[in-house]
């Protein structure tokens, strides 16, 4: 039995979901630019201020599986609206925070709400739209995500400069209130659910600990050193927690993740392909600002404008890809998009101190098009391969793997790039030409990853 009753008119539902996804995604891109100002306000260093981002990321990623499962058990509408309320309240409290400790605490609250929104949104689209429009709906969602990514740094800089850092959080409050009212009014009511399911509290705690101890060293490894006791100890703890989680899930009569989900080839290969592509994309997005400013000598302002190009291209390509996938399936479009992504990484690897802005802009646009063509058919494939009453869990798995893939991609490409630098960027920056081999090696690694995405994509069944 589906967790919601399909609406007669899915457009208002899609509008509500888009507003929610915009709000949650905007928060991930709007805050970073205000961090120096926040650090100055609270007279704290980079170690403490980094937790404003890290605490949010750890909670967001660690709770997605739990929120997806709650959606299957308690209803998508209920969990989704609860996510709105928690996120909006957390945003208000963040803006009112009077210390760095309180700000970090309320960022955790925001992360809880964002986990519910991000885990449920794709599943809610899957059950609210007919199968022949599912790709189109997911394409619209990706367009909104791209818009939020592009708008975040610009809007955050303006708010911080003219209104104060608090407003990068306060801006979510009116959006959240409006979205909550619209959600209550337009989201379809939850159907009568099966009563034989129970929530796996122990499994949720174990996966939160496993992901937290995994993502923390990936986030800090470049700065602490990959052989530092903190990094090695955290990764060792993560392995232990993952093993305990797997053992528990096999014995639990009501597991957080039903192992049978991964018995479906499309679900397994679709998630693997999606995670790998996000690894390459996130890694390149992490490296490009450094490459632009340190190698090409591009100003920070111009670099910020350049990084909006792939988001805009993705925004245009997403709905088109969704329509095509609805008509012709996912395999062909995913494969073509993966090959385009590999070509993009190869072109990035050719950049040096003499590369012009026209070439850079064209390659960035190609990157956005490639990702925009890949994501809607990939998400449609994954969500279309599970039962409707498992949509929340499937969506949670999908979004968790994407977040983990982004963290892995940043760690891998950053490490490859830095290993090719003469010395370290923490001290005196070497001449631009000496940095080129490190960046080129990292982008070539991204090309290899995209090649693996193409190999996985061509093996899906539809």
Secondary structure, 3 states (H helix, E strand, C coil): CCCECCCCCHHHHHHHHHHHHHHHHHHHHHCHHHHHHHHHHHCCCHHHHHHHHHHHHHHHHHHHHHHHHHHHHHCHHHHHHHHHHHHHHHHHHHHHCCCHHHHHHHHHHHHHHHHHHHHHHHHHHHHHCCHHHHHHHHHHHHHHHHHHHHHHHHHHHHHHHHCCCCHHHHHHHHHHHHHHHHHHHHCCCECCCCCCCCCCHHHHHHHHHHHHHHHHHHHHHHHHCCCCHHHHHHHHHHHHHHHHHHHHHHHCCCCCCCHHHHHCHHHHHHHHHHHHHHHHHHHHHHHHHHHHHHHCCCCHHHHHHHHHHHHHHHHHHHHHHHHHHHHHCCHHHHHHHHHHHHHHHHHHCCCCCCCCHHHHHHHHHHHHHHHHHHHHHHHHHHHCCCCHHHHHHHHHHHHHHHHHHHHHHHHHHHHHHHHCCCCCCCCCCCCHHHHHHHHHHHHHHHHHHHHHHHHHHCCCCC
